[in-house]
Amino acid sequence: MPEVNESNWVSEGLVRFARSKGESEVRIELAVVLQNAKRQGPPSRGRLGSRYTQDQTPFSRRRRALHADVLTARPQVEHPVPAESTDIGEVSQAHISRPFAGAEFSALLDKEVLSKARAVLQSSTIPDAVLVEHVFQACEKFAVLVAEETQSGTQDPTSKHTPAANLLSLEEGKDRPKMQGGKNAHALGSTGNAIAQLLSSTAYRVIADPKVYITPQILSSYVSVQNLLGRPRTLPEVFRLYAGKPVPKPESNPIQYSNPSTYKPSAHVPLQIANTALTAAIRIKNLPLCFDIIDHSVCAPAYRVSKFFRKAFVPLSGAALAPFAIYRLASELSTYQSTMDSAMATRVLFAGIMAYVGFTATIGVVAVTTANDQMDRVTWAVGTPLRERWTREEERMLIDRVAGAWGFQQRWRRGEEEGQDWEALREWIGIRGMVLDKTELMDGME
């Protein structure tokens, strides 16, 4: 930090300001002040606002004015763009210049996404699955960059939203310099929205193309892209295509298609993907879209069939084989007694073991199907069969998420919601055999 002697024309107020700052900031600010002084000439002590002169302006206001001059005179730092970048894995924040005006970014977007998407759409044969997956992976990485850049462009990283800062902003509102924003922020938002719309429409055109077979990896990447871009309106249609889209037959020219069964377990939408899609719909506050996502994911026939094979097939197979295993065990145990006939002992042992296993299994099934600890606002209506409760538990869970997002977050305010959307949600839940905010389960109503 350069020394400031008494012989210099810098005022004592500037000296105190320099001592209160860090070394790097003082060097920049003193350089700006000295550069301005060279153009204007050495001013008088009163011109710089010393408190010992006739200028009685408060030092805090002079310091804010000086800080405003430094902010406006400080040179802007440009984001460097690498000269060569051919791999999508090398894309980073440096490729995006504010606001997405870099030629390198446009060329990389065209090379990694648009050109390969055109190759898939214009192909007369079944496209390679690896090429299609690469298109969606590239879309996902570009969507991450667009989302991060859009968020960083609309926020001031130097601002601190603390109570003290809010109070000071009320007093210093007139003297505070205008931060960068305005036209640049608007341009960043408009350009980012244009790129987001381009990525969203390109991904939908590729996944909706009849020649493209939708794999679970492609579906997961597509949902992630639309979630990052904030455009989930096409997700119900894509879920429908995932379950019932005609499958192209390999090695057929011209391409022939076969109609798949919508009850196949492999055609179900995974619960994690359905949760991600519902999160995107809740974020944009679109209630009909939430309904459609639930209908085409966890309410689809393929999901229920898949859940049966994943979670109920093994227990039911064990229950079906249990009588044979129990009879074999009873016949072996009957040989270790001599009080009754062997056949009679086998029947008694078989009846006792079957009763124990049957009663224990029944209690376990009832405990699993009637558990309500995971329920928040949506519960089952009285009379709903236990089998249906277990089968549709994921549906109830997603509906519970929607109700929690549209209602009040404070537990003590639950039940006070009103409005057209809330009444539509209540009616839609009631049609499905569920109850929204059951009275006896609310706080204070036990």
C-alpha positions as CSV (number, residue, x, y, z in Angstrom):
1,M,0.0,0.0,0.0
2,P,1.6,3.4,-1.0
3,E,2.4,5.8,1.8
4,V,0.3,9.0,2.1
5,N,2.4,11.9,3.5
6,E,1.2,15.1,4.9
7,S,2.7,16.9,1.9
8,N,0.3,15.2,-0.4
9,W,-2.9,16.9,-1.4
10,V,-5.0,13.9,-0.2
11,S,-7.4,14.8,2.6
12,E,-7.4,13.3,6.0
13,G,-10.9,11.9,5.3
14,L,-9.4,9.9,2.3
15,V,-6.6,8.6,4.6
16,R,-9.1,7.3,7.1
17,F,-11.1,5.7,4.3
18,A,-7.9,4.0,2.9
19,R,-7.0,2.6,6.3
20,S,-10.5,1.1,6.6
21,K,-10.2,-0.8,3.4
22,G,-8.1,-3.8,2.3
23,E,-4.8,-3.3,0.5
24,S,-6.0,-4.5,-2.9
25,E,-9.1,-2.3,-2.8
26,V,-7.1,0.8,-1.7
27,R,-4.7,0.4,-4.6
28,I,-7.5,0.3,-7.1
29,E,-9.3,3.2,-5.6
30,L,-6.2,5.4,-5.1
31,A,-5.2,4.8,-8.6
32,V,-8.6,6.0,-9.9
33,V,-8.5,9.0,-7.6
34,L,-4.9,10.0,-8.7
35,Q,-5.8,9.5,-12.3
36,N,-8.7,11.9,-12.0
37,A,-6.5,14.3,-10.1
38,K,-4.0,14.4,-12.9
39,R,-6.7,15.4,-15.4
40,Q,-8.2,18.0,-13.0
41,G,-5.2,19.4,-11.3
42,P,-4.3,19.5,-7.6
43,P,-7.5,20.6,-5.7
44,S,-7.7,22.5,-2.5
45,R,-8.1,20.8,0.8
46,G,-11.7,22.0,1.0
47,R,-12.4,20.5,-2.4
48,L,-11.7,17.0,-1.1
49,G,-14.0,17.6,1.9
50,S,-11.7,17.8,4.9
51,R,-13.8,18.3,8.0
52,Y,-11.4,21.1,9.1
53,T,-12.3,23.3,6.1
54,Q,-15.4,25.2,5.2
55,D,-16.9,22.2,3.5
56,Q,-19.2,20.6,6.2
57,T,-20.4,17.6,4.1
58,P,-20.5,14.5,6.3
59,F,-17.6,12.1,5.6
60,S,-19.9,9.0,5.3
61,R,-21.7,10.6,2.4
62,R,-18.4,11.6,0.7
63,R,-17.1,8.1,1.2
64,R,-20.2,6.7,-0.5
65,A,-19.8,9.1,-3.4
66,L,-16.2,8.2,-3.8
67,H,-17.1,4.5,-3.7
68,A,-19.7,5.1,-6.4
69,D,-17.1,6.7,-8.6
70,V,-14.8,3.7,-8.1
71,L,-17.5,1.3,-9.0
72,T,-18.4,3.0,-12.2
73,A,-14.7,3.5,-13.2
74,R,-13.6,0.0,-12.4
75,P,-13.0,-2.0,-15.6
76,Q,-15.3,-4.9,-16.4
77,V,-13.8,-8.4,-16.5
78,E,-14.7,-10.4,-19.5
79,H,-15.3,-14.2,-19.3
80,P,-12.7,-15.9,-21.4
81,V,-13.8,-18.4,-24.1
82,P,-11.5,-21.2,-24.9
83,A,-10.3,-21.2,-28.5
84,E,-10.7,-25.0,-29.0
85,S,-13.3,-27.1,-27.3
86,T,-14.6,-30.2,-29.1
87,D,-15.8,-32.4,-26.3
88,I,-19.1,-31.7,-24.5
89,G,-17.5,-32.7,-21.3
90,E,-15.2,-29.6,-21.6
91,V,-18.1,-27.1,-21.6
92,S,-18.0,-24.9,-18.6
93,Q,-19.2,-21.4,-17.4
94,A,-16.3,-19.9,-19.4
95,H,-18.0,-20.9,-22.7
96,I,-21.0,-18.6,-22.0
97,S,-20.3,-14.9,-22.4
98,R,-22.8,-12.4,-21.0
99,P,-25.4,-12.6,-22.4
100,F,-24.7,-15.8,-24.4
101,A,-23.2,-13.8,-27.3
102,G,-20.1,-15.8,-27.8
103,A,-19.5,-17.4,-31.2
104,E,-17.7,-20.3,-29.5
105,F,-20.8,-21.1,-27.5
106,S,-23.1,-21.0,-30.5
107,A,-20.7,-23.2,-32.5
108,L,-20.5,-25.7,-29.7
109,L,-24.3,-25.8,-29.3
110,D,-24.7,-26.4,-33.0
111,K,-22.0,-29.1,-33.1
112,E,-23.0,-31.0,-30.0
113,V,-26.8,-30.7,-30.1
114,L,-28.4,-29.2,-33.2
115,S,-26.3,-31.0,-35.9
116,K,-26.7,-34.4,-34.2
117,A,-30.4,-33.8,-33.7
118,R,-30.8,-33.1,-37.4
119,A,-28.9,-36.3,-38.2
120,V,-31.4,-38.3,-36.0
121,L,-34.5,-36.6,-37.5
122,Q,-33.4,-36.8,-41.1
123,S,-32.2,-40.4,-40.9
124,S,-34.2,-42.9,-43.1
125,T,-33.2,-45.8,-40.8
126,I,-33.4,-46.5,-37.1
127,P,-30.9,-44.1,-35.5
128,D,-28.1,-45.5,-33.3
129,A,-29.1,-45.6,-29.6
130,V,-25.7,-44.2,-28.6
131,L,-26.1,-41.2,-30.8
132,V,-29.6,-40.5,-29.4
133,E,-28.3,-40.8,-25.8
134,H,-25.4,-38.4,-26.6
135,V,-27.9,-35.8,-27.9
136,F,-29.8,-35.9,-24.7
137,Q,-26.7,-35.9,-22.5
138,A,-25.5,-32.8,-24.4
139,C,-28.9,-31.1,-24.0
140,E,-28.7,-31.8,-20.3
141,K,-25.3,-30.3,-19.9
142,F,-26.2,-27.2,-21.9
143,A,-29.4,-26.9,-19.8
144,V,-27.3,-26.9,-16.6
145,L,-25.2,-24.1,-18.0
146,V,-28.2,-22.1,-19.1
147,A,-29.9,-22.5,-15.8
148,E,-26.9,-21.5,-13.8
149,E,-26.1,-18.5,-16.0
150,T,-29.7,-17.3,-15.9
151,Q,-29.8,-17.5,-12.1
152,S,-26.5,-15.7,-11.7
153,G,-27.4,-13.0,-14.2
154,T,-30.6,-12.0,-12.2
155,Q,-28.9,-11.8,-8.8
156,D,-26.2,-9.4,-7.5
157,P,-23.5,-11.6,-5.9
158,T,-22.3,-8.7,-3.8
159,S,-25.6,-7.9,-2.2
160,K,-26.3,-9.3,1.3
161,H,-29.9,-9.6,2.3
162,T,-29.5,-9.3,6.0
163,P,-31.7,-7.3,8.4
164,A,-29.0,-4.7,9.0
165,A,-28.4,-4.3,5.2
166,N,-32.1,-3.8,4.7
167,L,-32.3,-1.1,7.3
168,L,-29.3,0.7,5.9
169,S,-30.7,0.5,2.4
170,L,-33.7,2.6,3.6
171,E,-31.3,5.4,4.7
172,E,-28.8,5.2,1.9
173,G,-31.2,4.5,-1.0
174,K,-30.6,7.9,-2.6
175,D,-26.8,7.8,-2.3
176,R,-26.4,4.2,-3.3
177,P,-24.9,3.7,-6.8
178,K,-27.0,1.9,-9.3
179,M,-25.7,-1.7,-9.7
180,Q,-25.3,-3.2,-13.1
181,G,-28.5,-4.7,-14.5
182,G,-31.3,-3.1,-16.4
183,K,-30.7,-3.7,-20.1
184,N,-28.0,-6.3,-19.5
185,A,-30.2,-8.3,-17.2
186,H,-33.1,-8.0,-19.7
187,A,-30.9,-9.1,-22.5
188,L,-29.5,-12.0,-20.5
189,G,-33.0,-13.1,-19.7
190,S,-34.4,-12.9,-23.2
191,T,-31.4,-14.6,-24.8
192,G,-31.3,-17.3,-22.1
193,N,-35.0,-17.9,-22.7
194,A,-34.4,-18.2,-26.4
195,I,-31.7,-20.8,-25.9
196,A,-33.8,-22.7,-23.3
197,Q,-36.7,-22.8,-25.8
198,L,-34.4,-24.1,-28.5
199,L,-33.0,-26.9,-26.3
200,S,-36.5,-27.8,-25.1
201,S,-38.0,-28.0,-28.6
202,T,-35.1,-29.9,-30.0
203,A,-35.2,-32.5,-27.2
204,Y,-39.0,-32.9,-27.7
205,R,-38.7,-33.3,-31.5
206,V,-36.0,-36.0,-31.1
207,I,-37.8,-38.0,-28.4
208,A,-41.2,-37.7,-30.3
209,D,-39.7,-38.9,-33.6
210,P,-41.2,-42.3,-34.5
211,K,-37.8,-43.8,-35.3
212,V,-36.4,-43.1,-31.8
213,Y,-36.9,-45.9,-29.2
214,I,-37.3,-44.3,-25.8
215,T,-35.0,-46.1,-23.2
216,P,-35.1,-45.4,-19.5
217,Q,-31.8,-43.4,-19.8
218,I,-33.3,-41.2,-22.6
219,L,-36.4,-40.6,-20.5
220,S,-34.4,-39.7,-17.5
221,S,-32.2,-37.2,-19.5
222,Y,-35.3,-35.7,-21.1
223,V,-37.1,-35.1,-17.8
224,S,-33.9,-33.6,-16.3
225,V,-33.5,-31.2,-19.3
226,Q,-37.1,-30.0,-19.1
227,N,-36.8,-29.6,-15.3
228,L,-33.6,-27.5,-15.6
229,L,-35.1,-25.3,-18.3
230,G,-38.4,-24.9,-16.5
231,R,-40.5,-26.2,-19.4
232,P,-42.3,-29.4,-18.2
233,R,-45.5,-29.1,-20.2
234,T,-44.5,-31.9,-22.6
235,L,-43.8,-34.4,-19.9
236,P,-47.2,-36.1,-19.7
237,E,-47.2,-36.6,-23.5
238,V,-43.7,-38.1,-23.3
239,F,-44.8,-40.4,-20.5
240,R,-47.6,-41.6,-22.7
241,L,-45.2,-42.2,-25.6
242,Y,-42.8,-44.1,-23.3
243,A,-45.6,-46.6,-22.5
244,G,-47.4,-46.9,-25.8
245,K,-45.2,-45.5,-28.6
246,P,-44.9,-48.0,-31.5
247,V,-41.5,-49.8,-31.5
248,P,-39.5,-49.8,-34.7
249,K,-38.5,-53.2,-35.8
250,P,-34.8,-53.6,-36.3
251,E,-33.4,-54.4,-39.7
252,S,-36.6,-53.4,-41.5
253,N,-36.5,-51.3,-44.7
254,P,-38.7,-49.4,-44.9
255,I,-39.1,-49.1,-41.1
256,Q,-42.0,-51.2,-39.7
257,Y,-43.5,-50.7,-36.2
258,S,-45.1,-53.0,-33.7
259,N,-47.6,-51.9,-31.1
260,P,-46.4,-52.6,-27.5
261,S,-48.6,-53.6,-24.6
262,T,-49.2,-50.8,-22.1
263,Y,-49.3,-53.4,-19.3
264,K,-45.7,-54.5,-19.7
265,P,-43.7,-53.9,-16.5
266,S,-40.8,-52.4,-18.5
267,A,-43.1,-49.6,-19.8
268,H,-43.6,-48.1,-16.3
269,V,-42.2,-44.7,-15.4
270,P,-39.8,-45.0,-12.5
271,L,-40.9,-43.2,-9.3
272,Q,-37.8,-41.0,-9.2
273,I,-38.5,-39.7,-12.7
274,A,-42.1,-39.0,-11.8
275,N,-41.0,-37.1,-8.7
276,T,-38.6,-35.0,-10.7
277,A,-41.4,-34.2,-13.3
278,L,-43.8,-33.3,-10.5
279,T,-41.2,-31.0,-8.9
280,A,-40.9,-29.1,-12.2
281,A,-44.7,-28.8,-12.5
282,I,-45.0,-27.5,-8.9
283,R,-42.3,-25.0,-9.5
284,I,-44.2,-23.3,-12.3
285,K,-47.5,-23.6,-10.3
286,N,-49.5,-25.5,-13.0
287,L,-52.1,-27.6,-11.2
288,P,-53.6,-29.3,-14.4
289,L,-50.1,-30.3,-15.4
290,C,-49.5,-31.9,-12.0
291,F,-52.7,-33.9,-12.5
292,D,-51.6,-35.1,-16.0
293,I,-48.1,-36.1,-14.7
294,I,-49.6,-38.2,-11.9
295,D,-52.1,-39.8,-14.3
296,H,-49.5,-40.8,-16.9
297,S,-46.8,-42.0,-14.4
298,V,-47.9,-43.8,-11.2
299,C,-51.5,-44.3,-12.3
300,A,-50.6,-46.0,-15.5
301,P,-51.4,-49.8,-15.7
302,A,-47.7,-50.6,-16.4
303,Y,-46.6,-49.1,-13.1
304,R,-49.1,-51.2,-11.1
305,V,-48.0,-54.4,-12.8
306,S,-44.4,-53.5,-12.3
307,K,-45.0,-52.8,-8.6
308,F,-46.7,-56.2,-8.2
309,F,-43.7,-58.0,-9.7
310,R,-41.2,-56.0,-7.8
311,K,-42.7,-56.1,-4.3
312,A,-45.5,-58.6,-4.1
313,F,-44.5,-61.5,-6.4
314,V,-41.9,-63.0,-4.0
315,P,-44.1,-62.7,-0.9
316,L,-47.1,-64.2,-2.7
317,S,-44.9,-67.0,-4.1
318,G,-43.7,-67.8,-0.6
319,A,-47.3,-67.8,0.7
320,A,-48.3,-70.2,-2.1
321,L,-45.4,-72.6,-1.3
322,A,-45.7,-72.3,2.4
323,P,-48.4,-75.1,2.8
324,F,-46.2,-77.7,1.0
325,A,-43.2,-76.7,3.1
326,I,-45.2,-76.8,6.3
327,Y,-46.7,-80.2,5.5
328,R,-43.2,-81.6,4.8
329,L,-42.0,-80.2,8.1
330,A,-45.0,-81.6,10.0
331,S,-44.5,-85.1,8.6
332,E,-40.9,-85.0,9.7
333,L,-41.7,-83.8,13.2
334,S,-44.4,-86.4,13.7
335,T,-41.8,-89.2,13.8
336,Y,-40.3,-87.7,17.0
337,Q,-43.4,-88.5,19.1
338,S,-45.1,-91.8,20.1
339,T,-48.3,-90.5,21.8
340,M,-50.5,-90.7,18.7
341,D,-50.6,-92.1,15.3
342,S,-48.1,-90.6,12.8
343,A,-50.8,-89.4,10.4
344,M,-52.8,-87.8,13.2
345,A,-49.7,-86.1,14.5
346,T,-48.9,-84.8,11.0
347,R,-52.4,-83.2,10.6
348,V,-52.2,-81.6,14.1
349,L,-48.8,-80.1,13.5
350,F,-49.8,-78.9,10.0
351,A,-52.9,-77.2,11.4
352,G,-51.0,-75.5,14.2
353,I,-48.1,-74.3,12.1
354,M,-50.4,-73.0,9.4
355,A,-52.5,-71.1,11.9
356,Y,-49.5,-69.5,13.4
357,V,-48.0,-68.5,10.0
358,G,-51.4,-67.4,8.6
359,F,-52.3,-65.2,11.6
360,T,-48.8,-63.6,11.8
361,A,-48.8,-62.9,8.0
362,T,-52.3,-61.4,8.2
363,I,-51.3,-59.0,11.0
364,G,-48.3,-57.9,9.0
365,V,-50.3,-57.2,5.9
366,V,-52.8,-55.2,7.8
367,A,-50.1,-53.2,9.5
368,V,-48.4,-52.4,6.2
369,T,-51.5,-51.4,4.3
370,T,-53.0,-49.3,7.1
371,A,-49.9,-47.4,8.1
372,N,-50.5,-43.6,7.9
373,D,-47.3,-42.2,9.4
374,Q,-46.1,-41.1,6.0
375,M,-49.4,-39.2,5.2
376,D,-49.4,-35.5,5.6
377,R,-52.6,-33.9,4.2
378,V,-54.1,-36.6,1.9
379,T,-55.5,-39.8,3.5
380,W,-57.6,-42.7,2.2
381,A,-61.4,-42.5,2.5
382,V,-63.2,-44.9,4.7
383,G,-64.0,-48.2,3.0
384,T,-61.0,-48.2,0.6
385,P,-59.8,-51.8,0.2
386,L,-56.4,-52.6,1.7
387,R,-55.2,-54.1,-1.6
388,E,-56.0,-50.8,-3.4
389,R,-54.4,-48.8,-0.7
390,W,-51.1,-50.7,-1.1
391,T,-51.3,-50.6,-4.9
392,R,-52.0,-46.8,-5.1
393,E,-49.7,-45.6,-2.3
394,E,-47.3,-43.8,-4.7
395,E,-50.3,-42.0,-6.3
396,R,-51.4,-40.8,-2.9
397,M,-47.9,-39.7,-2.0
398,L,-47.6,-37.6,-5.1
399,I,-51.0,-36.1,-4.6
400,D,-50.0,-35.3,-1.0
401,R,-47.0,-33.4,-2.4
402,V,-49.3,-31.3,-4.6
403,A,-51.6,-30.5,-1.7
404,G,-48.7,-29.5,0.5
405,A,-47.3,-27.2,-2.3
406,W,-50.7,-25.5,-2.9
407,G,-51.7,-25.1,0.7
408,F,-50.3,-23.1,3.6
409,Q,-47.0,-24.3,4.9
410,Q,-47.9,-23.4,8.5
411,R,-49.6,-26.3,10.2
412,W,-51.8,-24.1,12.3
413,R,-53.2,-22.5,9.1
414,R,-54.3,-25.7,7.4
415,G,-57.9,-25.8,6.6
416,E,-58.1,-22.1,5.8
417,E,-57.2,-22.4,2.1
418,E,-59.8,-21.2,-0.5
419,G,-59.9,-20.4,-4.1
420,Q,-60.7,-22.1,-7.4
421,D,-57.5,-24.2,-7.6
422,W,-57.9,-25.4,-4.0
423,E,-61.6,-26.4,-4.6
424,A,-60.6,-28.2,-7.8
425,L,-57.8,-30.0,-6.0
426,R,-60.2,-31.1,-3.2
427,E,-62.8,-32.4,-5.7
428,W,-60.1,-34.2,-7.8
429,I,-58.8,-35.9,-4.6
430,G,-62.3,-36.9,-3.6
431,I,-63.0,-38.6,-6.9
432,R,-60.0,-40.8,-6.4
433,G,-61.2,-42.2,-3.1
434,M,-59.1,-39.9,-0.9
435,V,-59.7,-37.2,1.6
436,L,-58.0,-33.8,1.9
437,D,-57.4,-32.6,5.5
438,K,-59.4,-35.3,7.3
439,T,-60.8,-33.5,10.4
440,E,-59.9,-36.2,13.0
441,L,-56.2,-36.3,11.8
442,M,-55.6,-32.5,12.0
443,D,-53.7,-30.9,14.8
444,G,-55.9,-30.4,17.9
445,M,-58.8,-32.5,16.5
446,E,-57.8,-35.9,17.9
